[in-house]
Amino acid sequence: QHMTYLHRDYYKPIYNAWGTAGKEEFTRKLGYRFQLKTLSYSREVAPGGILSFSLKVQNIGFSAMHLTRPVKLILDNGKTGSARITYNTNLSVDPRKWTPEANIISIDRKLRIPANITQGVWQLRLILPDNNTRLQSDVRYTVRFANENIWNTDGTHVLTKDISIQASASGSRTNDNVFQEVTI
């Protein structure tokens, strides 16, 4: 059985019978609660090259996600204002399948780095915005993972701040100017 909603206003006698520890656990775990477990990735990649990426996620909540959502990766140069450059791509993954019973989910992907990207150190961010296009840019409707110190006020989760994009990096390259998931 899965619990997706139950709160202090639902039925107070039951809620109060749980005691402090029970209330805290139920409040923390009701619905889905995603936690990023591990991340591995190519530390250095060339413009037009392939970034290997592996992320492990676990749902430590009581329920699965019910509505579909995009899972987006953002390559960000870490700057602000007009100097900020970002590239976005949707991953071919369905977070509704990240159930508590699934234990740890592995997301292993290859990502094409744009050939025209500026060399330097880049960040990799993750965001699960609302599926409704009118709400996608509203931070209040993005999924916030359970981990400490990775969530940003823009709704993204900083996975790493040290992907080095260098022309001297080894590996195959293309002239494609898009950031996207590729099948190799």
C-alpha positions as CSV (number, residue, x, y, z in Angstrom):
1,Q,0.0,0.0,0.0
2,H,1.2,3.5,-0.9
3,M,0.5,6.7,0.9
4,T,0.5,9.9,-1.2
5,Y,-1.3,12.3,1.1
6,L,-2.1,12.5,4.8
7,H,-1.5,15.5,6.9
8,R,-2.3,17.1,10.3
9,D,-5.7,18.4,9.0
10,Y,-6.8,15.0,7.5
11,Y,-8.0,13.3,10.7
12,K,-6.5,14.8,13.9
13,P,-7.1,11.8,16.3
14,I,-5.0,9.5,14.0
15,Y,-2.4,12.1,13.3
16,N,-2.0,12.9,17.0
17,A,-1.7,9.1,17.9
18,W,1.5,8.8,15.8
19,G,3.5,10.8,18.3
20,T,6.3,13.2,17.4
21,A,8.6,10.6,15.7
22,G,5.8,9.2,13.6
23,K,4.6,12.6,12.5
24,E,8.1,13.6,11.5
25,E,8.6,10.4,9.4
26,F,5.2,10.6,7.7
27,T,5.7,14.3,7.0
28,R,9.1,13.6,5.5
29,K,8.2,10.5,3.4
30,L,4.6,11.1,2.2
31,G,4.4,11.0,-1.5
32,Y,7.6,10.5,-3.5
33,R,11.0,11.7,-2.1
34,F,13.8,11.5,-4.6
35,Q,17.4,11.3,-3.4
36,L,20.5,11.5,-5.6
37,K,22.9,8.7,-4.5
38,T,25.9,8.9,-6.7
39,L,27.2,10.6,-9.8
40,S,30.0,9.7,-12.2
41,Y,30.9,11.5,-15.4
42,S,33.7,12.4,-17.8
43,R,35.9,15.0,-16.1
44,E,37.2,16.3,-19.3
45,V,35.5,16.4,-22.8
46,A,36.2,18.2,-26.0
47,P,33.8,20.5,-27.8
48,G,31.7,18.3,-30.1
49,G,32.7,15.3,-27.9
50,I,30.8,12.8,-25.7
51,L,30.2,13.3,-22.0
52,S,29.6,10.0,-20.2
53,F,27.2,10.4,-17.4
54,S,25.9,8.0,-14.7
55,L,23.5,9.0,-12.0
56,K,21.9,6.8,-9.3
57,V,18.6,7.9,-7.8
58,Q,16.5,6.4,-5.1
59,N,12.9,7.1,-4.1
60,I,12.9,7.1,-0.2
61,G,9.3,8.2,0.0
62,F,6.2,6.1,0.4
63,S,4.8,6.5,-3.2
64,A,5.7,6.9,-6.8
65,M,5.3,10.1,-8.8
66,H,1.9,10.0,-10.5
67,L,2.1,12.7,-13.2
68,T,4.6,12.7,-16.0
69,R,7.5,15.2,-15.9
70,P,10.5,16.0,-18.1
71,V,13.9,15.2,-16.7
72,K,16.3,17.9,-18.0
73,L,20.0,18.3,-17.8
74,I,21.5,21.7,-18.1
75,L,25.1,22.5,-19.0
76,D,25.8,25.9,-17.4
77,N,29.0,28.0,-17.6
78,G,28.3,29.2,-14.0
79,K,28.3,32.9,-14.9
80,T,25.5,35.4,-14.2
81,G,23.6,38.0,-16.2
82,S,24.4,38.3,-19.9
83,A,27.6,36.3,-19.5
84,R,25.6,33.2,-18.6
85,I,25.4,30.5,-21.2
86,T,23.3,27.3,-20.8
87,Y,22.5,24.3,-22.9
88,N,19.5,22.1,-22.1
89,T,18.4,18.6,-23.0
90,N,15.6,16.2,-22.0
91,L,16.7,12.8,-20.8
92,S,14.8,9.7,-22.1
93,V,13.7,8.6,-18.6
94,D,10.4,8.5,-16.8
95,P,10.5,9.5,-13.1
96,R,7.1,7.8,-12.5
97,K,9.1,4.5,-12.6
98,W,11.3,5.7,-9.7
99,T,9.2,3.8,-7.2
100,P,10.2,2.9,-3.6
101,E,10.3,-0.8,-4.6
102,A,12.7,-0.1,-7.4
103,N,15.5,0.6,-4.9
104,I,18.3,2.5,-6.7
105,I,17.7,3.6,-10.3
106,S,20.6,3.9,-12.6
107,I,20.5,6.6,-15.3
108,D,23.5,5.9,-17.6
109,R,23.7,8.2,-20.7
110,K,26.0,9.6,-23.3
111,L,25.6,13.3,-24.0
112,R,26.8,15.2,-27.1
113,I,28.6,18.4,-26.1
114,P,28.0,21.3,-28.6
115,A,31.0,21.8,-31.0
116,N,30.7,25.6,-30.6
117,I,30.8,25.6,-26.8
118,T,33.2,27.9,-25.0
119,Q,36.2,26.1,-23.4
120,G,36.4,26.2,-19.7
121,V,34.9,24.7,-16.5
122,W,31.1,24.0,-16.7
123,Q,28.4,22.9,-14.3
124,L,26.0,20.1,-14.8
125,R,22.5,20.7,-13.4
126,L,19.3,18.6,-13.1
127,I,15.7,19.9,-13.1
128,L,12.3,18.2,-13.1
129,P,9.9,21.0,-14.0
130,D,6.2,20.7,-14.2
131,N,4.9,19.1,-17.5
132,N,2.5,22.0,-18.0
133,T,4.4,24.6,-20.2
134,R,2.8,27.5,-18.3
135,L,4.3,26.2,-15.1
136,Q,7.7,24.9,-16.2
137,S,9.5,28.1,-15.4
138,D,7.8,28.5,-12.0
139,V,10.2,27.2,-9.4
140,R,7.3,26.3,-7.0
141,Y,6.4,23.5,-9.4
142,T,9.8,21.8,-9.8
143,V,10.8,18.7,-7.9
144,R,13.1,19.3,-5.1
145,F,15.4,16.4,-4.2
146,A,15.9,15.3,-0.6
147,N,19.7,16.0,-0.7
148,E,21.2,18.9,1.2
149,N,23.2,21.7,-0.6
150,I,22.4,20.9,-4.2
151,W,19.1,22.8,-4.8
152,N,19.2,26.3,-6.3
153,T,16.6,29.0,-6.1
154,D,16.1,28.6,-9.8
155,G,14.8,25.0,-9.3
156,T,17.9,23.3,-10.5
157,H,20.1,20.8,-8.7
158,V,23.8,21.3,-9.1
159,L,25.3,17.9,-9.8
160,T,28.8,19.1,-10.4
161,K,30.8,22.3,-11.0
162,D,33.9,20.8,-12.6
163,I,33.3,19.5,-16.1
164,S,36.3,20.7,-18.1
165,I,35.6,21.5,-21.7
166,Q,38.9,21.5,-23.5
167,A,39.9,21.2,-27.2
168,S,42.9,19.0,-26.0
169,A,40.6,16.4,-24.5
170,S,40.7,12.9,-26.2
171,G,37.8,11.2,-27.9
172,S,35.7,11.5,-31.1
173,R,34.1,14.8,-32.1
174,T,31.4,16.1,-34.4
175,N,30.4,19.5,-35.6
176,D,26.9,19.3,-34.1
177,N,26.1,22.4,-32.1
178,V,23.5,20.9,-29.8
179,F,23.6,19.4,-26.3
180,Q,21.7,16.1,-26.5
181,E,21.5,12.5,-25.4
182,V,23.0,10.2,-28.0
183,T,23.0,6.5,-28.6
184,I,26.4,5.0,-29.2
